[in-house]
Each structure stands twice: as C-alpha cells, then as structure tokens.
C-alpha cells in the first residue's frame, strides 16, 4: 500500500482495516497520533466517551495489525473504547457526525458496519457473545479467530465469569483481551478488582526488581544464573498471586501483563497468540485518557463528557443555566432524608457520580455501597438489607435496571420489602442512543404486584415522591428523566403524596390530556397555546402514579370529556397509555375516544433529546398537533 502522508495523512489514506497490516512501526506511531487528534476534536464538538477510547489507540492498532475483522470477529465490551476501531473500519470520513442524529453511533452497531460483529452498550457481554461466535465457527468448520476486548471494570460483573466458565469448558479457540486501565466509569470496587496484577507493576516494585537484578548479576561466576533464577521465581510468584491463577482456573492460558501502549510489542504477542489453540487471555495495561493531559488527569470526568474546548479541556458554555438536574435534586433530597432517618442506605452499581450519590457517599460513607457493575446483586443485596429493618435506595439508570428484572420480581416485590428503586434516565437519554434510552421501565414494572410506580412532573415533585417512597412500607419504583427540569424548587421538608392520586392542573371543556412525568409540562404548554389559538379548552391531568393508577379520577375525567389523550416518554406497548385503556375497559367506560402518544414500537436511534422528542411527536409542538388533529379531522 502506498500512502502520500503529506497530502492526506495516514488515516485518510486507509481503504480498509487490513491496510493497517502494511504499515511499519513509524507509520503506526504517526497513525496513533492522528487518531487521537480526530477523537479529541470530534468528542470536543459532540461529546462522548473520550478517556476510554484514547486509552486503547495502540491496542486497537496492534489488534488490526494481526487480526482482520473482515474474517476475524472482534467484539468490544460496552463500546466505550471503540472510537479508534470505528476510525479504522471505514468510518473516518464521517466520524465528525459521531452521536449526532442520523450520524455515526457512539457504540458498535451491527447495522452500521460489517466490521461491528456485535452490538453493545451494556457492560460485560463481550465474552459470552464471543463464546457463541466461536462455537458457531466450530460448527461451521471455519478457522477464523474470535477476539473479545473487555475492560477491567466490566470484569466485576457476573456475566463475564459465566462466559469464561463456558469458554473454558468448551475449549474452543478464543482470545480474550483484558484491558486493565484500573478504572471503569468510576473507581473499581470489589475483591476481584484488587486481584489484578497492576500492583506488581508499580514504579517502586519495578525499581526494586532492577536493583536486585543488578546486585545478583555482580555476584562472581554465578551472578547471571542467579538473576535468571530470580526472574523465573518472580514470574512464578506473580503468576500465583495475580489473574494468572484466576483465569487458568477457568482453563484459559493466561499471558501478561503487557504494556498496552507498545504497538510493536503487543502486535508480537497477538501474532504468537494467533498460532495458539484453545482459550487464551491476554492481560494488557493501559492508561485511560492516554495522550490528552486533561483526560489523563481526570479520567472520570472525561469518561463520558459533553462538549469541551480541546485546547484546555474546559466545558463549553452554552449560556447560563442555573437549574439543577433531576439527578442532583435526587442526591440532595436523599441526603436530607438520610440526616433524619438512619435506616436509609444508598446503593449504586458503579455509577456514584452518574446517579448523584457521590455527595451522599461523602456525607454518609458507612451507608453508601457501590457494588460494581452488578445490577442483579444490587437489588437482591438491597432486599437483604430491607429484611433487617433498613430502607435501601437503589439508584441505577433505567436501561441498566432492566438487568435486574427477576430480582425485582422475586426478591423484592414477592416479599413486599421496602426497597426503593430510583430509575435515573427514564425516557430518552439522547446521544447514547437505543442501548441507553430508558424506554421500557414502565412496561416492565407496572404489572408487578406490591410495587408502587411513579414519575414526577418536576424537581419539587421528585422530592415529594422520594419522601413518599421513604414513608411507604413496601417496594417503590421512581423514574425521572435525564437533564434539568423546569426549575421547581423542592421544599425543605417535602411531604409524602397520597398513593394513587393525581392532580388536575388545568380544567377544560373539550378534551383531557392525561400526562405522566416529563411530559406533563409540555402538555400544559400545548393546552395553553391551543386555547389561545382556537378557543378550545383542554384539561391537563398530572397522573403521577402508574401503579396504583388514579382509577377513580381517570374514570371521572373520561366520563366528562369523552376525548382522552395520554402522553408518556415510554414505549406505548404495555406502558402508561395501555394502563389507561385497560382501566377504562375494566370500568366499563366505552363511549370515549383515546389517543396515546409515546415511544413507538421500535428502538429509538441516537440524537439530542430535543430532536428525538420532536421527531416522535411528544414535545409541545407534537402534542399540540395531535390534539388539534382530533378536533379538526
């Protein structure tokens, strides 16, 4: 391959990922620098997962130096690390559209590229998927390689070990690359994270080994032999007290740890690995945020970041915004509740900052638990706490809470335990797309006996609902959206709400909108504009509760208005609108027209929240249009 570096650079000259194999060492180093520059500039403009992708640039190049994703299967875990891979697999030209509506996805996506061999977005799936691919290859009589790249943070989840367990039992050819950057989104927790061998590579240990080796080599006649014996003994010691012992118990051949920023060295390892048979684990040490000083210094902030100034790393200012996010309001309110109730314990699954519990952790360290990327365990752990008189609050993003469905049903609700499930990011999250939208939690939870399910219209009501949950002697699910609300200031001491009771925010004569959660205020705004423009008076009812549904109030409103519009930011299938329809049918209310607005029977793609809501007709303009169509169709 011939590339004119001066005219276009190495990256733009690549036609396919196999071209990486033709590059020499100097070109690979130059290409790594180009990739970092593109990733930094693009994420600065669009936001995204910066630090993890910067940390694996050399690892990605070393992989593609040896493995050809046109034939070999490369599976990235979570996808936070895959930006460099996207650049090298045909998406460099339009990489500037990353995470924008209609542009390149922020995660590996099979429909986007034939080189994306598995769609990801949730943690710890790569090994299981790769084991399935390896088995399929064997059944088909093929000989391609299958490589799973998984971060050390994802190794806190049980699913990863279930995959390892089967891989070792099958004995098929499989390569697992453990990218050990000593960090997931937040600091890794748990005994397993402390088991990795990074401690034996600390600078003091390296200096100590060099001093000992130098001393032994100066012993007359036998110094060289002593040094070699010491080296072998050190390797054996390291093997016993590091992941080598753990992974070989799963019948993997463990290799490493290796410097994840040495392209030639890693490529040499992978070339050797390519010739080996059976399950192999390659342990690679990398630095999160490598090559960009602000991300190296603060990898947590730059894990998933909004738009920023690439020269300084400072967040871009888009005008003043004094509003607190729903996440912040939740965290502050929970602290106030915990100050007067020592039974409150906060739990998260590797997301203390993301869920707003970092300040709670500082204020009540003994009553804060980060269980790692273990959502199932988090819920059952909370159930155990609840049996002993505590009031556990489990804060997990809606999309990740899906993983713990069985535990919610069996361990919490069946036993009617006072566990509060706080589902942050309920609804559309924006640029992270379909793997992260909280599109299904209402549908998943509203049919479970004993579970109270609710959603606030604003920040003040969120505080009231949290107070309601703490006062309730049973399980509660509280969902709230990503981002800021309308600026409603929570009360210092919010009062609990009556269970199953909504509020009529605006009366009318011609139709009623039954709205839930984030869609209440857009419904109000739409109703006001409709009256101003047409004289039609539309009532707006804040339903508040999905379970128990305000049945009597809904039946009364349906009887009065005959035209009912339900609005939610959840899948229409089995969602809030479905609950209203079921209620009207069960109550024998037949002479009524019902229109449901919500998320479609499809996975919603990525884009800004505002853009997505507009395209789906659940913003103010969409609600207004739908209601007017009812009046004038």
Buried (B, 14 or more C-beta within 10 A) or exposed (E): EEBEEEEEBBBBBBEBBBBBEEBEEEBBBBBBBBBBBBBBEBBBBBBBBBBBBBBBBBBBBBBBBBBBBEEBBBBBBBBBBBBBBBBBBBBBEEBBBBBBBEBBBBBBBEEBBEBBBBBBBBBBBBBBBBBBBBBEBBEEEEEBBBBBBBBBBBBBBEBBBBBBBBBBEBEBBBBBBBBBBBBBBBEBBBEBBEBBBBEBBEEEEEEEBEEBBEEBBEEEEEBEEBBEEBBEEBEEEBBEEBBBEBBBEBBBBBBBBBBBBBBBBBBBBBEEBBEEEBBBBBBBBBBBBBBBEBBBEBBBBBBBBEBBEBEEBEEEEEEEEEBBBBBBBBBBBBBBBBEEEEBBBBBBBBBBBBBBBBBBBEBBEEBBBBBBBBBBBBBBBBBEBBEEEBBBBBBBBBBBBBBBBEBBBEBBBBBBBBBBBBBBBBBBBBBBBBBBBBBBBBBBBBEBEBBBBBBBBBBBBBBBBBBBBBBBEBBBBBBBBBBBBEEBEBEEEBEBBEBBEBBBBBEBEBBBBBBBBBBBBBBBBBBBBBBEEBEBBBBBBBBBBBBEBBBEBBBEBBEEBBBBBBBBBBBBBBBBBBBBBEBBEEBEBEEBEBBBBBBEEEEBBBBBBEBBBBBBBBBBBBBBEBBBEBEEE
